[in-house]
């Protein structure tokens, strides 16, 4: 969440995301309430939040002198305004006519500028150069639960990214260059989640953004309000956003804070609240909704190759990652999913086999056998088109097969990996008034927050912005376009700001 100073005020105190909890506690004594007005705050410090902070810190993109973009129409438009930064140009005009794998026009524009011919297998360098202009920096804070990189720090480090490694890059620091300096390499053009998490954290340090980041911050409320009379924030010409929450300190205590912001940017992604089956027994202690639970069980020795099978429910990439992880450690697996293995909607059927051999191996395992037939894959059994009915305290799972019959299986633990939802409980009505269809729940794929496509500002609340999955962009490669749109809008607001 990015916070924006009311006119004439600076963000204070400045909190460093890479500071230890001791330093956080030193800056914020126990029990003290933090009051830190800022021009903008963004909630979540994942790749979209990091990219926006880079842009708001005075890093301005220009077209390189002499650069020629391979897209003729875009090249003609870029040539019309030589020496004018991309942030100061008409993003709607520049993005008109571009096509690609995102529905966001500015995402396609920024991607085309950063990676001009990547969809055609080319490797043309970015046509952008970056200039640091400190006078254009917008005061802001970035709040996040984790270290910079957000949810990437919660993913098992050896997992390989779905996207190509180069598509995980942020502006002006290529993943491949960073990995070369770390004496690391890409696997089949892809990176591990651990490398990407490290890269994002390192990016914040190398680009001098650390002073804008606050880790261990949990936002509990965002209200549109007018500050009390007599307070410094009361001088603002219009109501501000009041952001409340707490910092988690080293001793796991909660230290409250209160912030006033001119603008707020939501960039929380979709990993806040795991999707539930809604069946009896789902809250039993051996039933989990994240892969990290399996990692913890392996470390604790409560799951091992001689244990009852681990039940994995789901047919998406997270479930496939869990299958691969378990098999790597010779853990027995029962893999249940409600769809047919031939369903064209299965994500495996949409991935190129050459690029994603491990996921196609999981698909082959799902397809080649089931629990009722001899298993060609030792330690793995699939339950296609099976519906879980309940979990029992004695570690028994009850399923219904496609014909209506019921089956009972003994398991050591259960991983339910069927997706997740963003948690916007800190907003009034949990953000229900902000989506495209207010009669339907928020869904990054089907009903995202309704934003202006060229500013990413909410169409329902002035000063509120949404990036990434909240606005319908689900890949790191494209979430950066939302950051470009929001930064352009915020910079224009700073220019118009009254003295």
C-alpha positions in Angstrom: 0.0 0.0 0.0 1.5 3.3 -1.0 0.8 6.5 1.0 1.0 10.0 -0.2 1.9 13.1 1.9 -0.7 15.9 2.3 0.7 19.0 0.8 3.8 20.4 2.5 4.4 17.4 4.7 6.9 14.6 4.5 6.6 10.9 5.4 7.8 10.6 9.0 9.3 8.6 10.6 11.1 6.8 7.7 11.0 3.0 8.3 13.5 0.7 6.6 12.1 -2.6 5.4 15.5 -4.2 5.8 16.0 -3.0 9.4 15.7 -5.7 12.0 12.8 -5.8 14.3 15.1 -4.2 16.9 15.4 -1.1 14.8 11.7 -1.0 14.1 11.1 -1.2 17.9 13.7 1.5 18.5 11.9 3.8 16.0 8.5 3.0 17.4 8.6 2.5 21.1 6.2 -0.1 22.6 2.6 1.2 22.7 3.2 4.3 20.6 0.9 5.1 17.8 2.6 6.0 14.5 1.2 8.9 12.6 2.9 9.2 9.2 1.3 11.3 6.5 2.5 10.4 3.0 1.6 11.2 -0.6 0.8 7.6 -1.4 0.9 4.2 0.4 0.8 0.9 -1.3 -0.2 -2.2 0.6 1.9 -5.2 -0.4 5.5 -5.3 -1.3 5.4 -7.8 -4.1 6.7 -7.1 -7.6 4.0 -4.6 -8.5 4.6 -2.7 -5.3 8.3 -2.7 -5.8 8.0 -1.5 -9.4 5.7 1.3 -8.4 8.1 2.4 -5.6 11.0 2.5 -8.1 9.0 4.8 -10.4 7.8 7.0 -7.5 11.3 7.3 -6.2 12.3 9.5 -9.2 13.4 6.8 -11.7 12.0 8.1 -14.9 11.9 6.1 -18.2 12.9 7.6 -21.5 13.3 6.1 -24.9 17.0 5.5 -25.6 18.5 7.9 -28.2 18.7 6.1 -31.5 16.6 3.1 -30.3 14.2 1.7 -32.9 11.3 -0.4 -31.7 10.4 -3.3 -34.0 6.7 -2.5 -33.8 6.3 0.1 -36.6 3.2 1.9 -35.2 4.7 2.2 -31.7 8.0 3.3 -33.1 6.2 6.1 -35.1 4.4 7.3 -31.9 7.6 7.2 -29.8 9.4 9.3 -32.5 6.8 12.0 -32.2 7.9 13.0 -28.7 11.7 12.6 -28.5 13.2 13.5 -25.1 9.8 13.3 -23.3 9.6 10.6 -20.6 7.1 7.8 -21.0 5.4 8.9 -17.8 4.6 12.3 -19.3 3.2 11.0 -22.5 -0.4 9.9 -23.3 -0.4 6.2 -22.3 -3.7 5.6 -24.0 -2.4 6.9 -27.3 0.9 4.9 -27.1 -0.8 1.7 -26.2 -3.4 1.9 -29.0 -3.0 -1.0 -31.5 -0.9 -3.2 -29.3 -1.8 -6.8 -28.9 -0.6 -9.6 -26.6 -1.4 -11.9 -23.7 -2.8 -9.2 -21.3 -6.1 -7.4 -21.4 -4.4 -4.3 -19.9 -3.3 -1.8 -22.7 -0.7 -0.2 -20.5 0.7 -3.6 -19.5 1.1 -4.4 -23.1 2.8 -1.1 -23.7 5.3 -1.3 -20.8 6.1 -5.0 -21.7 6.7 -3.9 -25.3 9.1 -1.2 -24.2 10.9 -3.5 -21.7 10.9 -6.7 -23.9 10.3 -5.6 -27.5 10.1 -8.9 -29.2 10.0 -11.5 -26.5 6.8 -13.1 -27.8 8.6 -13.9 -31.0 11.5 -15.6 -29.2 13.8 -12.6 -29.7 16.1 -10.9 -27.3 16.2 -7.3 -28.4 17.2 -5.1 -25.5 14.8 -2.7 -23.9 14.3 0.6 -25.7 14.2 2.4 -22.4 16.8 4.2 -20.5 16.3 5.3 -16.9 17.2 8.7 -15.4 17.2 9.5 -11.7 15.4 12.8 -11.2 15.1 13.4 -7.4 12.9 16.4 -7.8 10.2 14.2 -9.3 10.2 11.7 -6.4 6.8 11.3 -4.7 6.9 10.6 -1.0 5.5 7.2 -0.3 5.6 4.2 2.0 5.2 0.5 1.0 3.6 -1.7 3.7 3.9 -5.5 3.6 3.7 -8.5 5.9 6.8 -10.1 4.4 10.2 -8.9 3.2 10.2 -7.2 -0.2 9.0 -9.8 -2.7 5.8 -10.5 -0.8 4.3 -13.9 -1.3 7.4 -15.1 -3.2 9.1 -15.6 0.2 6.3 -18.1 1.1 6.9 -20.4 -1.8 9.1 -23.4 -1.5 12.5 -22.2 -2.8 13.2 -25.0 -5.1 10.0 -24.6 -7.1 10.5 -23.4 -10.6 8.6 -20.4 -11.9 5.8 -20.8 -14.3 7.0 -17.8 -16.4 10.3 -17.6 -18.1 13.0 -16.1 -15.8 13.4 -13.0 -17.9 9.7 -12.2 -17.5 10.2 -11.9 -13.8 12.6 -9.0 -14.2 11.9 -5.5 -12.8 12.9 -2.3 -14.6 16.7 -1.7 -15.1 17.9 -4.9 -13.5 17.6 -8.1 -15.6 17.1 -11.4 -13.7 19.8 -13.0 -15.9 22.3 -10.3 -15.1 21.6 -10.6 -11.4 21.8 -14.4 -11.5 25.1 -14.2 -13.4 26.6 -12.1 -10.6 25.4 -14.6 -8.1 26.9 -17.5 -10.2 23.4 -18.9 -10.7 21.7 -20.1 -13.8 18.2 -20.5 -15.3 16.7 -23.9 -15.6 15.1 -24.3 -19.1 14.8 -20.5 -19.2 13.1 -20.5 -15.8 14.2 -19.5 -12.3 13.5 -21.0 -8.9 11.1 -19.3 -6.5 14.0 -18.9 -4.0 16.1 -17.0 -6.6 13.2 -14.7 -7.5 12.4 -13.9 -3.9 16.1 -13.1 -3.3 16.2 -11.0 -6.5 13.2 -8.9 -5.4 14.7 -8.3 -2.0 18.0 -7.4 -3.5 16.4 -5.1 -6.1 15.0 -2.9 -3.3 18.4 -2.6 -1.8 20.4 -2.1 -5.0 17.9 0.6 -6.3 18.0 2.5 -3.0 14.3 1.9 -2.1 14.7 0.4 1.3 13.7 3.6 3.2 10.3 3.4 1.6 9.5 -0.2 2.8 8.0 -1.4 6.0 8.0 -5.1 6.6 5.9 -6.9 9.2 3.0 -4.4 8.6 -0.6 -5.6 8.7 -3.3 -3.2 7.5 -6.6 -3.7 9.4 -8.5 -0.6 8.1 -8.7 1.9 5.3 -11.2 4.7 5.7 -12.0 7.7 3.6 -12.3 10.5 6.2 -11.6 14.1 7.0 -8.9 14.6 9.7 -9.8 16.2 13.0 -9.7 20.0 13.2 -6.3 21.3 14.4 -4.4 18.3 13.2 -1.7 18.8 10.5 -3.6 16.7 8.1 -6.7 18.9 8.4 -5.1 21.3 6.0 -5.7 18.9 3.1 -8.2 20.3 0.5 -10.2 17.1 0.5 -10.8 14.0 2.7 -7.9 11.7 3.1 -7.5 8.0 3.6 -6.8 6.9 7.1 -4.9 3.6 7.2 -4.7 1.7 10.4 -3.0 -1.5 11.4 -0.1 -2.9 13.4 3.5 -3.8 13.1 4.6 -7.3 14.3 7.7 -6.8 16.4 10.5 -9.2 17.2 8.7 -10.6 20.3 5.5 -11.1 18.1 3.6 -8.3 19.8 1.5 -6.0 17.8 2.3 -2.3 17.7 -0.5 -0.1 16.3 0.0 2.6 13.7 -2.2 5.2 12.0 -1.4 6.9 8.7 -3.1 9.6 6.7 -2.7 9.3 2.9 -3.7 11.4 -0.1 -3.7 8.2 -2.3 -3.7 4.5 -1.5 -2.6 1.8 -3.9 -3.8 -1.8 -3.3 -1.4 -4.5 -4.6 -2.1 -7.4 -2.3 -2.3 -10.2 -4.9 -4.5 -13.3 -4.3 -2.6 -15.3 -1.7 -4.3 -13.8 1.4 -7.1 -16.3 1.9 -7.0 -19.9 0.6 -10.1 -21.2 -1.0 -12.0 -23.7 1.1 -13.9 -26.9 0.3 -16.6 -26.1 2.9 -16.9 -29.7 4.1 -16.9 -31.2 7.6 -13.5 -31.8 9.1 -11.7 -29.1 7.0 -10.5 -27.4 10.2 -8.9 -30.5 11.7 -5.2 -30.1 12.6 -4.0 -32.4 9.9 -5.8 -30.5 7.1 -3.9 -27.6 5.6 -4.2 -25.2 2.7 -0.7 -24.3 1.9 2.3 -26.3 0.6 4.5 -24.9 3.4 2.6 -27.2 5.8 4.1 -30.2 4.0 7.6 -28.7 4.2 7.1 -28.2 7.9 5.9 -31.8 8.4 8.9 -33.1 6.6 11.3 -31.1 8.8 9.5 -32.2 11.9 9.5 -35.9 10.8 5.8 -36.2 11.1 5.6 -37.2 7.5 8.1 -39.6 5.9 8.3 -42.3 3.2 6.7 -44.9 5.5 3.8 -42.7 6.5 0.3 -43.0 5.2 -0.1 -41.1 2.0 -0.4 -37.3 1.8 -3.7 -36.4 0.3 -3.4 -33.5 -2.2 -6.7 -32.0 -3.4 -6.7 -29.8 -6.6 -5.7 -29.8 -10.2 -3.9 -26.5 -10.6 -0.2 -25.6 -10.5 0.0 -25.4 -6.7 -1.4 -28.9 -6.4 1.1 -30.1 -9.1 3.9 -28.4 -7.2 2.9 -30.3 -4.1 2.9 -33.6 -6.0 6.4 -32.9 -7.3 7.7 -31.8 -3.9 6.3 -34.9 -2.2 7.7 -37.3 -4.8 11.1 -35.6 -4.6 11.2 -36.8 -0.9 9.6 -40.2 -1.7 6.4 -39.3 0.1 3.3 -41.4 -0.9 0.6 -39.3 -2.5 -3.1 -39.6 -3.2 -4.1 -36.9 -5.7 -7.8 -36.0 -5.9 -9.4 -33.6 -8.3 -13.0 -33.0 -9.5 -12.3 -32.6 -13.2 -11.7 -35.2 -15.9 -8.1 -35.5 -16.9 -9.2 -34.7 -20.4 -10.9 -31.4 -19.5 -9.5 -28.7 -21.8 -9.8 -26.3 -18.9 -7.1 -28.0 -17.0 -4.1 -25.7 -16.9 -1.7 -28.5 -18.0 -3.5 -28.6 -21.3 -2.6 -24.9 -21.9 1.1 -25.1 -21.2 3.8 -25.9 -23.9 5.2 -29.3 -23.2 8.8 -28.4 -24.0 8.8 -25.5 -21.6 7.0 -27.2 -18.7 8.1 -30.9 -18.8 7.6 -31.4 -15.0 3.9 -30.2 -15.1 3.3 -32.5 -18.1 4.8 -35.3 -16.1 2.2 -34.7 -13.4 -0.5 -34.6 -16.0 0.7 -37.9 -17.4 0.6 -39.4 -14.0 -2.9 -38.1 -13.4 -4.1 -39.6 -16.8 -2.3 -42.9 -16.9 -3.9 -44.5 -13.8 -6.2 -44.1 -10.9 -6.5 -45.6 -7.4 -8.6 -48.4 -8.7 -6.1 -49.7 -11.2 -2.5 -50.9 -10.9 -0.1 -48.0 -10.4 2.8 -47.5 -12.9 4.1 -44.8 -10.6 5.2 -46.1 -7.3 3.9 -44.0 -4.4 1.4 -42.0 -6.5 -2.4 -42.6 -7.0 -4.9 -40.3 -8.6 -8.6 -39.8 -7.9 -10.0 -38.1 -11.0 -13.6 -36.7 -10.8 -13.8 -37.4 -7.1 -15.5 -35.1 -4.7 -14.3 -34.9 -1.0 -17.2 -35.3 1.4 -15.5 -35.1 4.9 -12.4 -35.6 6.9 -12.5 -37.6 10.1 -10.5 -37.1 13.3 -8.8 -40.5 12.8 -7.1 -39.3 9.6 -9.7 -40.8 7.3 -10.9 -39.0 4.1 -14.2 -39.8 2.6 -14.7 -39.3 -1.2 -17.5 -39.8 -3.7 -16.7 -41.2 -7.1 -18.3 -40.2 -10.4 -20.9 -43.0 -10.0 -22.0 -41.9 -6.6 -20.1 -44.5 -4.6 -18.2 -43.6 -1.5 -14.6 -44.5 -0.6 -12.5 -44.2 2.6 -8.8 -43.5 2.6 -6.3 -43.3 5.4 -4.0 -40.3 5.1 -1.2 -38.7 7.1 -2.1 -35.2 6.2 -4.3 -33.3 3.7 -3.3 -30.4 1.5 -6.2 -28.6 -0.1 -4.8 -26.5 -2.9 -7.7 -25.2 -4.9 -6.8 -21.5 -5.2 -7.0 -18.5 -3.0 -8.8 -15.2 -2.8 -7.6 -11.7 -1.9 -8.5 -10.5 1.6 -9.9 -6.9 1.4 -11.6 -7.1 4.8 -9.8 -3.9 5.8 -11.9 -1.9 3.3 -15.5 -0.8 3.9 -17.8 -3.7 2.9 -14.6 -5.7 2.1 -14.3 -3.8 -1.2 -17.6 -5.0 -2.6 -18.5 -1.6 -3.9 -15.2 -1.4 -5.9 -15.6 -4.3 -8.3 -17.0 -4.4 -11.8 -20.2 -6.2 -10.8 -21.1 -5.3 -7.2 -23.6 -8.1 -7.0 -20.8 -10.7 -7.4 -17.9 -11.4 -5.1 -14.4 -10.1 -6.0 -12.6 -12.4 -8.3 -9.2 -11.5 -10.0 -10.3 -13.5 -13.1 -14.0 -12.8 -13.3 -14.8 -9.7 -11.3 -11.7 -7.6 -10.4 -11.7 -4.1 -9.0 -13.0 -1.7 -11.6 -10.1 0.7 -12.6 -9.5 3.2 -15.3 -7.2 1.1 -17.6 -4.8 4.0 -18.2 -4.4 5.2 -14.6 -5.4 2.1 -12.6 -7.4 4.5 -10.3 -10.7 3.1 -9.0 -13.7 4.2 -11.0 -15.6 4.3 -7.7 -13.2 6.0 -5.2 -10.9 8.9 -6.1 -7.4 8.4 -4.9 -7.7 4.6 -4.6 -5.6 2.5 -7.0 -5.4 -1.3 -7.6 -2.5 -3.2 -9.2 -1.8 -6.8 -10.2 -4.4 -9.6 -9.7 -6.8 -7.2 -7.9 -7.1 -5.4 -11.3 -7.0 -8.5 -13.4 -3.3 -8.9 -14.1 -1.9 -12.2 -12.9 1.6 -12.4 -14.2 4.7 -10.4 -13.0 5.5 -9.6 -16.6 2.3 -7.6 -16.9 1.6 -6.2 -13.4 4.4 -3.7 -14.0 2.1 -1.9 -16.6 -0.3 -1.1 -13.8 2.5 0.4 -11.8 3.5 2.6 -14.8 -0.2 3.7 -15.2 -0.5 4.5 -11.5 2.9 6.3 -11.3 2.0 8.5 -14.3 -1.3 9.4 -12.7 0.3 10.1 -9.3 3.0 12.3 -10.8 0.4 14.3 -12.6 -1.4 14.8 -9.3 1.8 16.0 -7.7 2.3 18.6 -10.5 -1.3 19.9 -10.0 -1.0 19.8 -6.2 -1.7 23.2 -4.6 1.3 24.9 -2.9 
